[in-house]
Amino acid sequence: MLGMYLIAISEFRQFPGFNFSLLALFWSWLACIFGNIYIVGLNQLEDIEIDQINKPNLPLASGEYSKFQAQMIVGITGILALTIAAFQGYYLLGMVTISLLLGTAYSLPPIRLKRFPFWAAFCIFTVRGIIVNLGLYLHLSWILSAKSISSIPIIPPSVWALTLFVLVFTVAIAIFKDIPDLEGDRQFQINTLTIKLGTVTVFNLSLWIITVCYLGMILGSFLLQSSLNPIFLGFSHLILLTVLWWRSQTIDLSDKQSITGFYQFIWKLFFLEYLIFPLSVLTTTISLNLKIV
């Protein structure tokens, strides 16, 4: 949320205090948080028996929360997410609604798309890669433009680049996440790529997908120099690519704890993009402003 906000104000050449309410940013963030709790909570509700094998420390699997308590939390947060989004604007409402629908279809029987590798990955990379990024930018841009209905915000190259990067990166996350869950997924007949192809193959596939993401951003950074700082963007991704391959050499694919640690490391790389892109846009904006002065 904050990363997309920084990109939006940079593209609009507006900074806090100009046609933007930080309160609106807070409510937008809250709607997204409630929506995320709904999606994650519903998934855990439907996977209690599986999680007792794969992730016994989760609140429901460990018995910390009862099923009724979880149902109440999921129901209330889902309603709050939609209600807050509805009051904030139609772009945010559309983003939250689509995300919740896909999250429900992912976990809830009889659809339960997580049973199928392609559709499970589709839900994850569609929400994380496309819906959230484009939806948030459109919403924030709409607020910055004083909520003008007459014109649809134009999505700049920086946002398209971030969306494409995250979209492909999320594919790697979607297929890697099932590696530490192999035992429980096999027992409950969740037909993941890890079960079909094996742990080593899926690990290497995830690693190379992320590598392609970084190489693409390094090579493509100079094509985006109108809105992004190419030196900062390219060099930062080169460093992260180096760290990724160094970290990949330390993983033990026979040790569940080691696999889980690497999976968490991938998520850290994922969220770093929402720091790198805004900083790249901000440095470009500040440089342009200095030239004008």
C-alpha positions in Angstrom: 0.0 0.0 0.0 2.7 2.5 1.0 4.9 1.6 -1.9 2.1 2.2 -4.4 1.2 5.4 -2.6 4.7 6.7 -3.1 4.7 5.8 -6.8 1.3 7.6 -7.2 2.4 10.8 -5.6 5.6 10.8 -7.6 3.8 10.3 -10.9 1.4 13.0 -10.0 4.2 15.3 -8.7 2.2 15.7 -5.5 3.3 15.1 -2.0 1.4 14.8 1.2 -0.8 17.8 1.8 -1.9 18.3 -1.8 -5.3 16.9 -2.6 -4.7 13.8 -0.6 -6.0 12.7 2.8 -3.8 10.4 4.8 -7.0 9.3 6.5 -8.1 7.9 3.1 -4.8 6.0 2.8 -5.4 4.5 6.3 -8.9 3.3 5.4 -7.7 1.9 2.1 -5.0 0.0 4.0 -7.5 -1.2 6.6 -9.8 -2.6 3.9 -6.9 -4.5 2.4 -5.8 -5.9 5.8 -9.3 -7.1 6.5 -9.5 -8.7 3.1 -6.2 -10.5 3.6 -7.3 -11.8 7.0 -10.5 -13.1 5.3 -8.6 -14.9 2.6 -5.9 -16.4 4.8 -8.4 -17.3 7.5 -10.7 -19.0 5.2 -7.9 -21.1 3.8 -6.8 -22.1 7.3 -10.4 -23.0 8.2 -10.7 -25.4 5.2 -7.2 -26.9 5.8 -7.2 -27.6 9.5 -6.4 -31.3 9.2 -3.8 -30.7 6.5 -2.2 -28.0 8.6 -2.0 -30.3 11.6 0.5 -32.2 9.5 2.2 -29.4 7.5 2.0 -26.4 9.8 1.0 -27.6 13.3 1.9 -24.2 14.8 -0.9 -22.3 13.0 -3.6 -21.0 15.4 -6.4 -23.4 14.2 -4.1 -26.4 13.7 -2.7 -26.0 17.2 -6.1 -25.4 18.8 -5.3 -21.9 19.9 -8.5 -20.8 18.2 -11.7 -22.8 17.9 -13.4 -23.3 14.6 -16.3 -21.1 15.7 -13.9 -18.3 16.6 -12.2 -18.5 13.3 -15.5 -18.5 11.4 -16.5 -15.3 13.3 -13.2 -13.6 12.5 -13.4 -14.6 8.8 -17.0 -13.5 8.4 -16.5 -10.2 10.2 -13.3 -9.2 8.4 -14.8 -10.1 5.0 -17.8 -7.9 5.7 -15.6 -5.1 7.0 -13.3 -5.2 4.0 -16.2 -4.8 1.6 -17.9 -2.2 3.7 -14.9 0.0 4.1 -13.9 -0.4 0.4 -17.4 0.6 -0.6 -17.2 3.9 1.3 -13.7 4.6 -0.1 -14.4 4.3 -3.8 -15.4 2.0 -6.7 -11.8 1.2 -7.7 -11.0 -0.1 -4.2 -14.3 -1.8 -3.9 -13.7 -3.6 -7.2 -10.2 -4.7 -6.2 -11.3 -6.0 -2.8 -14.4 -7.7 -4.2 -12.5 -9.6 -6.9 -9.7 -10.5 -4.5 -12.2 -12.0 -2.0 -14.1 -13.9 -4.7 -10.9 -15.5 -6.0 -9.7 -16.2 -2.4 -13.0 -17.9 -1.7 -12.9 -19.9 -4.9 -9.3 -20.9 -4.0 -10.2 -22.4 -0.6 -13.9 -23.2 -0.3 -15.6 -26.4 -1.5 -17.0 -27.4 -3.9 -14.8 -25.3 -6.2 -11.6 -25.3 -4.1 -9.3 -24.4 -6.9 -6.2 -25.1 -4.7 -6.6 -28.7 -5.7 -5.4 -28.0 -9.2 -1.9 -26.6 -9.7 -2.7 -24.3 -12.6 -5.8 -22.8 -11.0 -4.2 -22.5 -7.6 -1.3 -20.5 -9.2 -3.8 -18.5 -11.2 -5.6 -17.3 -8.1 -2.4 -16.3 -6.4 -0.7 -14.5 -9.2 -3.9 -12.8 -10.4 -4.6 -11.3 -7.0 -1.0 -10.5 -5.9 0.3 -9.6 -9.4 -2.5 -7.9 -11.2 -5.6 -7.0 -9.1 -3.8 -5.6 -6.1 -1.2 -3.5 -7.9 -3.4 -2.0 -10.7 -6.4 -1.7 -8.4 -4.5 0.2 -5.7 -2.8 2.5 -8.2 -6.1 3.4 -9.8 -7.7 4.0 -6.4 -4.9 6.2 -5.2 -4.7 8.1 -8.5 -8.4 8.7 -8.4 -8.0 10.2 -4.9 -5.1 12.4 -6.0 -7.1 13.6 -9.0 -9.7 14.9 -6.5 -12.0 11.9 -7.2 -12.7 13.0 -10.8 -15.1 10.6 -12.4 -14.7 12.2 -15.8 -11.3 10.7 -16.5 -9.8 7.3 -16.0 -6.3 7.4 -14.4 -3.6 6.5 -16.8 -1.3 3.7 -15.5 2.3 4.8 -16.0 5.2 2.5 -17.2 6.6 2.2 -13.7 3.4 0.6 -12.4 3.1 -1.7 -15.5 6.8 -2.8 -14.9 6.2 -3.5 -11.2 3.0 -5.4 -12.0 4.7 -7.6 -14.6 7.6 -8.3 -12.3 5.3 -9.2 -9.4 3.1 -11.2 -11.7 5.9 -13.5 -12.8 7.6 -13.5 -9.3 4.3 -14.6 -7.8 4.2 -17.7 -10.1 7.5 -18.8 -8.4 5.9 -18.3 -5.0 2.8 -20.1 -6.0 4.6 -23.3 -7.0 7.3 -23.1 -4.3 4.9 -22.8 -1.4 3.8 -26.4 -1.8 7.3 -27.9 -1.3 7.2 -27.8 2.5 3.6 -29.1 2.5 4.4 -32.2 0.5 3.5 -34.7 3.2 0.1 -33.3 4.1 -0.9 -32.5 0.5 -0.1 -36.1 -0.6 -2.1 -37.5 2.3 -5.2 -35.4 1.5 -4.8 -35.7 -2.3 -4.0 -32.1 -3.1 -2.5 -32.5 -6.5 0.4 -30.0 -6.5 3.3 -29.6 -8.8 5.7 -30.8 -6.1 3.8 -34.1 -6.0 3.8 -34.4 -9.8 7.3 -33.2 -10.5 9.3 -33.7 -7.3 10.9 -31.3 -4.8 14.2 -30.7 -6.7 12.4 -29.9 -10.0 10.0 -27.5 -8.5 12.7 -25.8 -6.5 14.9 -25.3 -9.6 11.9 -24.1 -11.6 11.0 -21.5 -8.9 14.6 -20.3 -8.7 14.9 -19.8 -12.5 11.6 -18.0 -12.7 12.8 -15.5 -10.1 16.2 -15.3 -11.9 14.4 -14.4 -15.1 12.5 -11.7 -13.2 15.7 -10.1 -12.0 17.5 -10.4 -15.3 14.5 -8.9 -17.1 14.4 -6.0 -14.8 18.2 -5.4 -15.0 18.1 -5.5 -18.8 14.8 -3.6 -19.1 15.7 -0.9 -16.5 17.1 1.5 -19.2 13.9 1.2 -21.2 12.0 2.8 -18.2 14.4 5.7 -17.6 11.7 8.2 -18.3 9.9 7.3 -15.0 12.5 5.2 -13.1 16.1 5.6 -12.1 17.8 3.0 -14.4 21.1 2.9 -12.4 19.4 2.4 -9.1 16.9 -0.1 -10.4 19.4 -2.2 -12.4 22.1 -2.3 -9.7 19.6 -3.1 -6.8 18.2 -6.1 -8.8 21.7 -7.3 -9.6 22.6 -7.3 -5.9 19.3 -9.2 -5.1 20.0 -11.7 -7.8 23.4 -12.4 -6.4 22.0 -12.8 -2.9 19.3 -15.1 -4.2 21.8 -17.5 -5.8 24.1 -17.4 -2.8 21.1 -18.2 -0.5 20.0 -21.0 -2.8 23.3 -22.8 -2.3 22.6 -23.1 1.5 19.2 -24.8 1.3 18.8 -28.5 2.3 15.8 -29.9 0.3 15.6 -32.8 2.7 15.0 -30.5 5.7 11.6 -29.0 6.0 12.8 -26.2 8.3 15.5 -25.2 5.7 12.9 -25.2 2.9 10.5 -23.1 5.0 13.3 -20.6 5.7 14.1 -20.2 2.0 10.4 -19.7 1.3 10.2 -16.9 3.8 13.4 -15.4 2.2 11.6 -15.4 -1.2 8.7 -13.4 0.4 11.2 -10.9 1.7 12.6 -10.4 -1.8 9.0 -10.0 -3.0 8.1 -7.3 -0.6 11.5 -5.5 -1.2 10.1 -4.7 -4.7 7.6 -2.3 -3.1 10.5 -0.4 -1.6 12.8 -0.5 -4.6 10.3 0.7 -7.2 9.0 3.7 -5.1 12.6 4.7 -4.3 13.5 4.5 -8.0 10.6 6.7 -8.9 11.2 9.1 -6.1 14.9 9.6 -7.0 13.9 10.3 -10.6 11.2 12.8 -9.5 13.5 14.6 -7.1 16.2 14.8 -9.8 13.7 16.3 -12.3 12.5 18.8 -9.8 16.1 19.9 -9.1 16.7 20.4 -12.8 13.6 22.5 -13.1 14.7 24.7 -10.1 
